[in-house]
Amino acid sequence: MPDIINLLPDSVANQIAAGEVVQRPASAVKELIENAIDAGADKIQLILKDAGKSLIQVIDNGCGMSLTDARMCFERHATSKIRKAEDLFAIRTMGFRGEAMASIAAIAHVELKTRRHEDELGTCIIIEGSEVISQQPCSVPTGTSISVKNLFYNTPARRNFLKSNPVEMRHIVDEFQRVALANPGIFFTMHHDGQEVYHLPATALKQRIIHLFGSNYNQRLVPVEEDTSIIKLRGFVGKPEFARKTRGEQFFFVNNRYIRDAYLNHAVLTAFEELLPDESFPLYVLFIDIDPSKIDINVHPTKTEIKYQDEKSIYAIIRSAVKRALGKYNITPTLDFDQENSIGHLITPKPIEEIVQPTISFNPNFNPFAGEKTSEREIPFLRDTGSHKKTPIPQNWDTLYEISKREHTIQHDLHSEKTVSVEEQEVSKPGERQLFQLHNRYILSPIKSGFMLINQQAAHERILYERFLQQLENHSGTSQQSLFPQSVTLNGGDFELLKELLPEIRALGFDVREFGPNTVVVEGIPADLGNVAEHTLLEHLLEGFKNNLSILKLDKRDNLARSLARNAAAKIGVKLSSEEMNLLIDQLFACQMPNIALNGKPIISTFTMAELAERFEK
């Protein structure tokens, strides 16, 4: 039998390595910027075209390379960072494996221009698919400029797997933010398709956070600092009231290297115990400085995972430091009876001579709310708008209680034996209904065989969801113009996401246009939403979209309609008038699926007289 094991050519080996090192344009951006940082640059420019698919160019003013080094840097496992195995446990640089440049050159057209301070002429090398096309001297500024063109040109299958430009741009922005946060003392600029996206001067960490995420973050940051014999910890955490429903603003850096670590993330979250709303995640940017000999960073090709010698001690230090910082800046709840408005101050009687009898006259028959529709005053979202006229509520709405066999089967599976088919119920006409609200949470409606409970928030979410979905399909959303247009500044990732969703957001009734880097102007919002703060509405809409995307994997339109409905719906605790409850029920049973909430749970639950009698007979 002949031998079957062959040695792979270097070009094939480089392409295999590229599959791990360069997964998308953002991976190449990360590797090139980290090389510029290792070269000692204090000014780095990133230039992109087509979200990095056509061009990624990184220009730095670092130490540059000699003629030999410029050629050697494209060889596999050629690096200036380490020389022997023991050096792996003394690494302070970003790169050390020597695979990035070889992997990038294997799947792209690369042009390298570099010059050292002491050299009069620099070097220009052009490589296509690991093959050197030309190498010649050239006149260039001190430092290095690397252009990566037509990424994955010779691996079309990998190129076809790339996402749309806005999606790939979001990944690039994420990588850029991480590197920029880790190095606030370096001047960074980022240009995409001829427009400047970021202009970050060298500054302190807090100012770098504000430049990246917006000026409104200035009031959200709480400093954290701890110096121990094991680690040095510094950075900032966000105040609990600004926590978000989705992850994305959590940054851990170990020796200035961005890492992902669920264990250390848990340490921060436990420090926020009883301070955060349910399923919320706080902002934090924390730097750990530790002896390199006590960690192992050679764990994963992306170098975002680290092994520690004393993981439990680091966990305890981070938890206690964050908790102390929150307490020091009065973030944790306290009781202070010495304040001016304490109970003792409030009950101190005033002297009798200071009491003056009021002489105000009033009309006992005056009613300031006369002639005003309660349903529009209490809940502006709960009204029959023009966008809803395409699905009018029929006069005999009570027949819509007869849910189809298919929907009844779903309801029966979700609600087990307690759910009774609504086919058997007889409900009074709208003018004759007797509706009650329980704890500002449920609507109770008597029916022939017992009574029915409706979850008011879930019902309103269902109504708005189907309305918004119809508007997205028909592009029929109506806009309510703002008297004073508001400018909204978002972080880079959210801004790129908003640009991707802009056609659908406009179809819902938003009047939004771009206004400078990471900023939009909101000139109108959907008429269904009444008076809502534009900044809060956009932030919550994007947060809900990202949360649904990570959990439910929904298509774009369904996701947007679901996110906006959940943010715009009347929440638990809102008191409803009789008119509002009637209108809510009318609109609910005009929906296609009135009995299933957006989370898959039932909206309606029925209880029979037989069930009630059985409870009292026990």
C-alpha positions as CSV (number, residue, x, y, z in Angstrom):
1,M,0.0,0.0,0.0
2,P,1.5,3.4,-1.0
3,D,2.2,6.2,1.5
4,I,-0.8,8.5,1.9
5,I,0.5,11.3,4.2
6,N,1.6,14.3,2.2
7,L,3.2,17.6,3.3
8,L,0.9,20.5,2.5
9,P,2.3,23.4,0.4
10,D,2.8,26.6,2.2
11,S,0.0,28.4,0.2
12,V,-2.5,25.7,1.3
13,A,-1.3,25.8,4.9
14,N,-1.6,29.6,5.0
15,Q,-5.2,29.4,3.7
16,I,-6.1,26.9,6.4
17,A,-4.5,29.2,9.0
18,A,-6.4,32.1,7.6
19,G,-9.7,30.3,8.3
20,E,-8.9,30.7,12.0
21,V,-7.1,34.0,12.1
22,V,-9.2,36.0,9.6
23,Q,-12.8,35.0,9.9
24,R,-14.1,38.3,8.5
25,P,-12.9,41.9,7.7
26,A,-13.1,42.8,11.4
27,S,-10.5,40.1,12.2
28,A,-8.0,41.6,9.7
29,V,-8.6,45.1,11.2
30,K,-7.9,43.8,14.7
31,E,-4.6,42.1,13.7
32,L,-3.3,45.1,11.7
33,I,-4.1,47.7,14.4
34,E,-2.5,45.5,17.1
35,N,0.7,45.2,15.0
36,A,0.7,49.0,14.7
37,I,0.4,49.3,18.5
38,D,3.2,46.8,19.0
39,A,5.4,49.0,16.7
40,G,5.1,51.8,19.2
41,A,2.8,54.1,17.1
42,D,1.0,56.9,18.8
43,K,-1.1,57.8,15.7
44,I,-3.0,55.2,13.8
45,Q,-5.4,55.7,10.9
46,L,-7.9,53.1,9.7
47,I,-9.4,53.5,6.2
48,L,-12.2,51.2,4.9
49,K,-14.2,50.7,1.7
50,D,-17.3,48.5,1.5
51,A,-17.0,47.5,5.1
52,G,-13.5,46.2,4.6
53,K,-14.4,43.9,1.7
54,S,-12.7,46.1,-0.9
55,L,-10.1,47.9,1.2
56,I,-8.6,47.8,4.7
57,Q,-5.7,50.2,5.2
58,V,-3.9,50.9,8.4
59,I,-1.3,53.7,8.6
60,D,0.9,54.2,11.6
61,N,3.9,56.3,12.7
62,G,5.6,53.4,14.5
63,C,9.2,52.1,14.2
64,G,8.8,50.8,10.7
65,M,10.7,47.8,9.2
66,S,13.9,47.1,7.4
67,L,14.1,45.5,3.9
68,T,14.6,42.1,5.3
69,D,12.0,42.4,8.0
70,A,9.4,43.6,5.5
71,R,9.9,40.4,3.5
72,M,10.1,38.1,6.5
73,C,6.8,39.4,8.2
74,F,4.8,37.5,5.6
75,E,6.3,34.1,6.4
76,R,4.5,31.8,8.7
77,H,5.6,31.9,12.4
78,A,7.9,34.8,11.7
79,T,7.6,37.2,14.7
80,S,9.7,39.7,16.6
81,K,7.8,39.2,19.8
82,I,9.2,35.9,21.1
83,R,12.3,33.7,20.5
84,K,11.8,30.7,22.8
85,A,8.9,28.8,24.5
86,E,9.6,30.5,27.8
87,D,8.8,33.9,26.3
88,L,5.1,32.8,26.0
89,F,4.8,33.5,29.8
90,A,6.3,37.0,29.6
91,I,4.3,38.5,26.8
92,R,3.3,42.2,27.0
93,T,2.7,42.6,23.3
94,M,-0.6,42.1,21.4
95,G,0.7,39.6,18.8
96,F,3.2,36.8,19.2
97,R,2.3,33.8,17.0
98,G,3.5,35.2,13.7
99,E,0.5,34.0,11.7
100,A,-1.6,37.1,11.0
101,M,0.4,38.6,8.1
102,A,0.9,35.3,6.4
103,S,-2.8,34.4,6.7
104,I,-3.9,37.8,5.4
105,A,-1.5,37.7,2.5
106,A,-2.8,34.2,1.5
107,I,-6.4,35.4,0.9
108,A,-6.0,39.0,-0.3
109,H,-4.0,41.5,-2.4
110,V,-1.6,43.1,0.1
111,E,0.6,46.2,-0.4
112,L,3.1,47.0,2.3
113,K,5.0,50.3,2.5
114,T,7.4,50.9,5.4
115,R,10.4,52.9,6.5
116,R,12.5,53.1,9.7
117,H,13.6,56.4,11.2
118,E,17.2,55.8,10.4
119,D,16.6,54.8,6.7
120,E,16.5,57.3,3.8
121,L,14.3,55.0,1.6
122,G,11.6,52.7,2.5
123,T,10.4,49.4,1.1
124,C,7.3,48.6,-1.0
125,I,6.1,45.0,-1.3
126,I,3.1,43.7,-3.3
127,I,1.8,40.2,-2.6
128,E,-1.2,38.3,-4.1
129,G,-2.3,35.0,-2.6
130,S,1.1,34.4,-0.8
131,E,3.0,35.1,-4.0
132,V,5.4,38.1,-4.0
133,I,4.6,40.2,-7.1
134,S,7.1,43.0,-6.6
135,Q,9.6,44.4,-4.0
136,Q,11.3,47.7,-4.6
137,P,12.6,50.8,-2.6
138,C,10.2,53.7,-2.3
139,S,9.9,57.1,-0.7
140,V,7.4,56.9,2.2
141,P,7.0,58.6,5.6
142,T,8.4,57.0,8.7
143,G,6.2,54.1,9.9
144,T,4.1,51.5,8.1
145,S,1.1,51.5,5.7
146,I,-0.6,48.2,4.9
147,S,-3.4,48.0,2.4
148,V,-5.5,44.8,2.2
149,K,-7.6,44.7,-0.9
150,N,-10.2,42.2,-2.2
151,L,-10.4,40.1,1.0
152,F,-11.1,36.4,0.2
153,Y,-10.8,37.0,-3.5
154,N,-9.3,33.4,-4.0
155,T,-11.7,31.7,-1.6
156,P,-15.1,32.6,-3.0
157,A,-17.0,30.3,-0.7
158,R,-15.7,32.2,2.3
159,R,-16.5,35.5,0.7
160,N,-20.1,34.4,0.0
161,F,-20.5,33.8,3.7
162,L,-19.8,37.4,4.6
163,K,-22.9,39.4,5.7
164,S,-24.1,42.7,4.4
165,N,-21.9,45.9,4.6
166,P,-23.8,47.3,7.7
167,V,-23.4,44.0,9.6
168,E,-19.7,43.6,8.8
169,M,-19.2,47.3,9.7
170,R,-20.8,46.7,13.1
171,H,-18.2,44.0,13.7
172,I,-15.4,46.3,12.6
173,V,-16.7,49.0,14.9
174,D,-16.7,46.5,17.8
175,E,-13.1,45.6,17.3
176,F,-12.1,49.2,16.8
177,Q,-13.8,50.3,20.0
178,R,-12.0,47.5,22.0
179,V,-8.6,48.5,20.7
180,A,-9.3,52.2,21.2
181,L,-10.5,51.7,24.8
182,A,-7.4,49.7,25.6
183,N,-5.1,52.4,24.3
184,P,-6.5,55.9,25.2
185,G,-3.1,57.4,24.9
186,I,-3.0,56.7,21.1
187,F,-4.6,59.0,18.5
188,F,-7.1,57.0,16.3
189,T,-9.1,57.9,13.3
190,M,-11.4,55.8,11.3
191,H,-12.8,56.5,7.8
192,H,-15.4,54.5,5.9
193,D,-16.2,55.2,2.2
194,G,-14.7,58.7,2.5
195,Q,-16.5,59.7,5.7
196,E,-14.9,60.1,9.1
197,V,-16.5,57.8,11.6
198,Y,-14.2,58.3,14.6
199,H,-11.7,61.0,15.5
200,L,-10.2,60.1,18.9
201,P,-7.4,62.3,20.2
202,A,-5.1,60.9,22.8
203,T,-6.7,61.4,26.2
204,A,-7.5,59.8,29.6
205,L,-9.7,56.7,29.8
206,K,-12.8,58.5,30.9
207,Q,-12.7,60.9,28.0
208,R,-12.0,58.0,25.6
209,I,-15.2,56.3,26.8
210,I,-17.2,59.5,26.3
211,H,-15.7,60.0,22.8
212,L,-16.6,56.5,21.8
213,F,-20.1,56.2,23.3
214,G,-21.4,59.7,23.6
215,S,-21.3,62.8,25.9
216,N,-24.3,61.5,27.9
217,Y,-22.0,58.8,29.4
218,N,-20.2,61.5,31.4
219,Q,-22.8,61.2,34.2
220,R,-23.0,57.4,34.1
221,L,-19.5,56.4,35.1
222,V,-18.3,55.3,38.6
223,P,-14.5,54.9,39.0
224,V,-13.1,51.6,40.3
225,E,-9.5,51.2,41.6
226,E,-7.9,48.5,43.6
227,D,-4.2,47.7,44.1
228,T,-3.3,44.3,45.6
229,S,-0.3,41.9,45.5
230,I,-2.2,39.7,42.9
231,I,-3.6,42.2,40.5
232,K,-4.0,45.9,39.9
233,L,-7.6,46.9,39.0
234,R,-8.7,50.2,37.5
235,G,-11.5,51.4,35.2
236,F,-15.2,52.4,35.4
237,V,-18.6,50.8,35.9
238,G,-21.9,52.3,34.9
239,K,-24.6,53.3,37.3
240,P,-27.3,50.7,37.8
241,E,-30.1,52.9,36.4
242,F,-28.4,53.0,33.0
243,A,-28.1,49.2,32.6
244,R,-29.2,47.8,29.3
245,K,-31.3,44.8,28.4
246,T,-28.6,43.5,26.0
247,R,-24.9,42.9,26.4
248,G,-22.3,44.8,24.4
249,E,-20.9,47.4,26.8
250,Q,-18.9,45.0,29.0
251,F,-15.1,45.2,28.5
252,F,-12.4,43.3,30.4
253,F,-8.8,44.0,29.5
254,V,-5.9,41.9,30.9
255,N,-2.5,43.6,30.4
256,N,-4.3,45.9,27.8
257,R,-5.6,42.8,25.9
258,Y,-9.4,42.5,25.4
259,I,-10.7,39.2,26.8
260,R,-14.0,37.4,27.2
261,D,-14.5,35.7,30.6
262,A,-17.9,34.6,31.9
263,Y,-16.4,33.9,35.3
264,L,-15.1,37.4,35.9
265,N,-18.3,38.9,34.3
266,H,-20.2,37.0,37.0
267,A,-18.0,38.7,39.7
268,V,-19.2,42.2,38.4
269,L,-22.8,41.1,38.2
270,T,-22.8,39.8,41.8
271,A,-21.4,43.2,42.9
272,F,-24.6,44.8,41.4
273,E,-26.9,42.4,43.3
274,E,-30.3,44.0,44.2
275,L,-29.3,47.1,42.2
276,L,-30.1,46.0,38.7
277,P,-33.5,45.5,37.0
278,D,-34.3,42.0,35.9
279,E,-32.2,40.7,33.0
280,S,-30.2,43.9,32.7
281,F,-26.4,44.2,32.2
282,P,-24.3,47.1,33.5
283,L,-21.6,49.0,31.6
284,Y,-18.1,48.3,32.7
285,V,-14.6,49.0,31.3
286,L,-12.1,47.3,33.7
287,F,-8.4,46.8,33.3
288,I,-6.5,44.1,35.1
289,D,-2.7,44.4,35.3
290,I,-1.1,41.1,36.3
291,D,2.3,39.4,36.1
292,P,2.4,37.6,32.7
293,S,4.0,34.6,34.3
294,K,0.7,33.9,36.2
295,I,-1.5,33.7,33.1
296,D,-1.5,31.8,29.9
297,I,-2.8,33.6,26.8
298,N,-1.9,30.9,24.3
299,V,-5.3,29.3,24.6
300,H,-7.3,30.3,21.6
301,P,-6.4,31.6,18.1
302,T,-8.3,34.9,18.7
303,K,-6.3,35.4,22.0
304,T,-9.5,36.4,23.8
305,E,-9.3,33.6,26.4
306,I,-6.9,33.5,29.3
307,K,-6.1,30.9,32.0
308,Y,-5.2,32.2,35.5
309,Q,-3.2,30.6,38.3
310,D,-5.4,32.1,41.0
311,E,-8.8,32.6,39.4
312,K,-10.8,32.6,42.7
313,S,-8.8,35.4,44.3
314,I,-9.1,37.6,41.2
315,Y,-12.9,37.0,41.3
316,A,-13.1,38.1,44.9
317,I,-11.0,41.2,44.3
318,I,-13.1,42.3,41.4
319,R,-16.4,41.7,43.2
320,S,-15.3,43.6,46.4
321,A,-13.7,46.5,44.4
322,V,-16.8,47.1,42.3
323,K,-19.1,46.8,45.3
324,R,-16.9,49.3,47.3
325,A,-17.0,51.7,44.4
326,L,-20.8,51.6,44.2
327,G,-21.0,52.2,47.9
328,K,-18.4,54.9,48.0
329,Y,-20.3,57.0,45.4
330,N,-23.7,56.4,47.1
331,I,-25.1,54.2,44.4
332,T,-26.3,51.6,46.9
333,P,-29.5,52.4,48.8
334,T,-29.2,53.9,52.2
335,L,-31.5,55.4,54.9
336,D,-30.5,58.8,56.3
337,F,-32.7,60.2,59.0
338,D,-30.5,63.3,59.5
339,Q,-31.5,64.9,56.2
340,E,-33.6,68.0,56.0
341,N,-36.7,66.2,54.8
342,S,-36.6,63.5,57.5
343,I,-39.8,62.4,59.3
344,G,-39.1,64.5,62.4
345,H,-38.7,67.6,60.3
346,L,-42.0,67.0,58.5
347,I,-44.1,66.6,61.7
348,T,-42.7,69.7,63.5
349,P,-45.7,71.9,64.1
350,K,-45.7,75.5,63.0
351,P,-46.5,78.2,65.6
352,I,-50.2,79.2,65.6
353,E,-49.5,82.8,64.9
354,E,-47.8,81.9,61.6
355,I,-50.8,80.0,60.3
356,V,-52.9,82.1,57.8
357,Q,-56.3,81.0,56.8
358,P,-56.5,80.7,52.9
359,T,-59.0,83.0,51.1
360,I,-59.1,81.1,47.8
361,S,-62.6,80.6,46.3
362,F,-63.5,77.7,44.0
363,N,-66.3,76.3,41.9
364,P,-67.5,72.9,43.4
365,N,-69.1,72.0,40.0
366,F,-66.0,72.6,37.9
367,N,-64.7,69.4,36.2
368,P,-61.4,70.0,34.4
369,F,-61.7,66.6,32.6
370,A,-65.2,67.2,31.2
371,G,-65.4,66.5,27.5
372,E,-61.9,64.9,27.4
373,K,-61.6,61.3,26.1
374,T,-60.0,59.3,28.9
375,S,-58.7,56.7,26.5
376,E,-56.5,59.2,24.7
377,R,-55.4,61.0,27.9
378,E,-54.4,57.9,29.8
379,I,-52.8,55.8,27.1
380,P,-52.1,57.6,23.9
381,F,-51.0,54.3,22.2
382,L,-54.5,52.7,22.8
383,R,-56.5,54.4,20.2
384,D,-57.9,53.6,16.8
385,T,-55.5,55.4,14.4
386,G,-55.8,55.8,10.7
387,S,-53.2,53.1,10.2
388,H,-55.5,50.6,11.9
389,K,-58.5,51.4,9.6
390,K,-57.6,48.6,7.3
391,T,-58.7,46.1,9.9
392,P,-62.0,47.6,11.2
393,I,-63.6,46.1,14.3
394,P,-66.9,44.4,13.3
395,Q,-70.1,45.1,15.1
396,N,-70.5,41.5,16.1
397,W,-67.1,41.4,17.7
398,D,-68.2,38.8,20.2
399,T,-68.2,36.1,17.5
400,L,-64.4,36.6,17.3
401,Y,-64.2,34.8,20.6
402,E,-64.7,31.6,18.6
403,I,-61.1,30.8,18.1
404,S,-60.2,28.3,15.4
405,K,-59.4,24.7,16.2
406,R,-55.7,25.2,15.4
407,E,-55.3,28.2,17.8
408,H,-57.4,26.4,20.4
409,T,-54.9,23.5,20.3
410,I,-52.0,25.8,20.8
411,Q,-53.8,27.5,23.7
412,H,-54.6,24.1,25.3
413,D,-51.0,23.0,25.0
414,L,-49.7,26.2,26.6
415,H,-52.3,26.5,29.4
416,S,-52.8,22.8,30.3
417,E,-56.1,21.6,31.7
418,K,-57.2,25.0,33.2
419,T,-57.8,26.5,29.7
420,V,-61.4,26.2,28.5
421,S,-62.3,26.6,24.8
422,V,-63.7,30.1,24.3
423,E,-66.1,28.6,21.7
424,E,-68.4,27.6,24.6
425,Q,-68.6,31.2,26.1
426,E,-71.3,33.8,25.5
427,V,-70.2,37.3,26.0
428,S,-72.4,40.4,26.4
429,K,-72.4,43.1,23.7
430,P,-69.9,45.9,24.0
431,G,-72.4,48.3,25.5
432,E,-73.4,45.7,28.1
433,R,-70.0,44.4,29.3
434,Q,-69.1,44.5,32.9
435,L,-65.3,44.8,33.0
436,F,-63.1,45.1,36.1
437,Q,-59.4,45.7,36.4
438,L,-57.4,43.6,38.9
439,H,-54.4,45.2,40.5
440,N,-53.9,47.4,37.3
441,R,-52.7,44.3,35.6
442,Y,-55.6,42.1,34.4
443,I,-59.0,42.8,32.9
444,L,-61.8,40.6,34.3
445,S,-64.8,39.9,32.1
446,P,-67.8,37.7,33.3
447,I,-68.9,35.1,30.7
448,K,-71.7,32.6,30.8
449,S,-69.7,29.7,32.2
450,G,-67.6,31.7,34.6
451,F,-65.2,34.6,34.0
452,M,-62.2,35.5,31.7
453,L,-58.9,37.2,32.6
454,I,-57.0,39.2,30.1
455,N,-53.3,40.2,30.6
456,Q,-53.6,43.9,29.7
457,Q,-49.9,44.4,28.8
458,A,-49.6,41.2,26.7
459,A,-52.9,42.1,25.0
460,H,-51.7,45.6,24.1
461,E,-48.3,44.2,22.8
462,R,-50.2,41.8,20.5
463,I,-52.4,44.6,19.2
464,L,-49.4,46.9,18.5
465,Y,-47.3,44.1,17.1
466,E,-49.8,43.1,14.4
467,R,-50.4,46.8,13.6
468,F,-46.7,47.6,13.2
469,L,-46.2,44.4,11.2
470,Q,-48.9,45.5,8.8
471,Q,-47.4,48.9,8.5
472,L,-44.0,47.4,7.6
473,E,-45.5,45.2,4.9
474,N,-47.6,48.1,3.4
475,H,-45.2,51.0,4.2
476,S,-48.2,52.7,5.7
477,G,-46.9,54.0,8.9
478,T,-47.9,57.6,9.6
479,S,-45.6,60.1,11.2
480,Q,-46.3,62.7,13.8
481,Q,-43.9,65.6,13.2
482,S,-42.0,67.1,16.1
483,L,-42.3,70.8,16.8
484,F,-38.6,70.8,17.8
485,P,-36.5,68.0,16.0
486,Q,-34.2,66.2,18.4
487,S,-30.6,65.1,17.7
488,V,-29.8,61.7,19.0
489,T,-26.2,60.5,19.4
490,L,-25.6,56.7,19.5
491,N,-22.5,54.6,20.0
492,G,-20.8,53.3,16.9
493,G,-22.4,49.8,16.9
494,D,-26.0,51.1,17.4
495,F,-25.5,53.8,14.8
496,E,-24.4,51.2,12.2
497,L,-27.4,49.1,13.2
498,L,-29.8,52.0,12.8
499,K,-28.4,52.7,9.3
500,E,-29.1,49.1,8.4
501,L,-32.7,49.3,9.7
502,L,-33.4,52.8,8.4
503,P,-35.8,51.8,5.5
504,E,-37.9,49.7,7.9
505,I,-37.8,52.3,10.7
506,R,-39.1,54.9,8.2
507,A,-41.9,52.5,7.1
508,L,-43.1,52.5,10.7
509,G,-43.5,56.3,10.7
510,F,-40.1,57.5,12.0
511,D,-38.8,60.6,10.2
512,V,-35.0,60.1,10.8
513,R,-32.0,61.4,8.9
514,E,-28.2,61.2,9.5
515,F,-26.6,64.2,11.0
516,G,-22.8,63.8,11.4
517,P,-20.8,61.0,13.0
518,N,-22.9,58.6,15.0
519,T,-25.7,61.2,15.2
520,V,-29.2,61.3,13.7
521,V,-32.0,63.9,13.8
522,V,-35.5,62.7,14.6
523,E,-38.1,65.0,13.0
524,G,-41.1,62.7,13.6
525,I,-42.2,59.6,15.3
526,P,-45.0,57.1,14.6
527,A,-48.4,58.7,15.3
528,D,-49.4,55.7,17.4
529,L,-46.9,56.5,20.0
530,G,-48.0,59.8,21.3
531,N,-45.6,62.0,23.2
532,V,-42.5,59.9,23.8
533,A,-38.8,61.0,24.2
534,E,-37.1,60.4,20.9
535,H,-33.8,59.4,22.4
536,T,-35.3,56.9,24.8
537,L,-37.6,55.5,22.1
538,L,-34.7,54.9,19.6
539,E,-32.4,53.4,22.2
540,H,-35.1,51.0,23.5
541,L,-36.0,50.0,19.9
542,L,-32.4,49.1,19.1
543,E,-31.9,47.3,22.4
544,G,-35.0,45.2,21.9
545,F,-34.0,44.4,18.3
546,K,-30.5,43.2,19.4
547,N,-32.0,41.2,22.3
548,N,-34.5,39.5,20.0
549,L,-31.8,38.9,17.4
550,S,-29.6,37.1,19.9
551,I,-32.4,35.0,21.4
552,L,-35.1,34.4,18.8
553,K,-33.2,34.8,15.5
554,L,-36.2,36.6,13.9
555,D,-36.3,38.2,10.5
556,K,-35.8,42.0,10.4
557,R,-39.4,43.1,10.1
558,D,-40.8,40.7,12.7
559,N,-38.0,41.7,15.0
560,L,-38.7,45.5,14.6
561,A,-42.4,45.1,15.1
562,R,-41.9,43.0,18.2
563,S,-39.4,45.4,19.7
564,L,-41.4,48.5,19.1
565,A,-44.6,46.9,20.4
566,R,-43.0,45.8,23.6
567,N,-41.6,49.3,24.2
568,A,-44.8,51.2,23.3
569,A,-47.3,48.9,25.1
570,A,-49.1,50.1,28.3
571,K,-47.1,48.5,31.1
572,I,-48.3,46.7,34.2
573,G,-49.6,49.1,36.8
574,V,-51.4,51.5,34.4
575,K,-55.0,52.2,35.5
576,L,-57.5,51.8,32.7
577,S,-60.9,53.4,32.4
578,S,-64.0,51.5,31.3
579,E,-63.6,53.0,27.8
580,E,-60.0,51.9,27.6
581,M,-60.7,48.4,28.6
582,N,-63.5,48.1,26.1
583,L,-61.3,49.5,23.3
584,L,-58.5,47.1,24.3
585,I,-60.8,44.1,24.1
586,D,-62.2,45.3,20.7
587,Q,-58.8,45.6,19.2
588,L,-57.5,42.4,20.7
589,F,-60.2,40.3,19.2
590,A,-59.7,42.0,15.8
591,C,-56.1,40.5,15.8
592,Q,-55.2,37.3,13.9
593,M,-54.0,35.6,17.1
594,P,-55.7,37.2,20.0
595,N,-55.0,34.5,22.5
596,I,-51.2,34.1,22.2
597,A,-48.7,36.7,23.6
598,L,-45.5,37.7,21.9
599,N,-43.6,35.4,24.3
600,G,-45.7,32.4,23.4
601,K,-47.7,32.4,26.6
602,P,-51.5,32.8,26.7
603,I,-53.1,36.3,26.9
604,I,-56.5,35.0,27.9
605,S,-57.3,32.6,30.7
606,T,-60.8,31.4,31.5
607,F,-62.2,29.9,34.7
608,T,-65.5,28.0,34.8
609,M,-68.1,28.0,37.5
610,A,-67.4,24.3,38.0
611,E,-63.8,25.1,38.9
612,L,-64.9,27.8,41.4
613,A,-67.4,25.5,43.0
614,E,-64.7,22.8,43.3
615,R,-62.4,25.2,45.1
616,F,-65.0,26.0,47.7
617,E,-66.1,22.4,48.2
618,K,-62.6,21.3,49.2
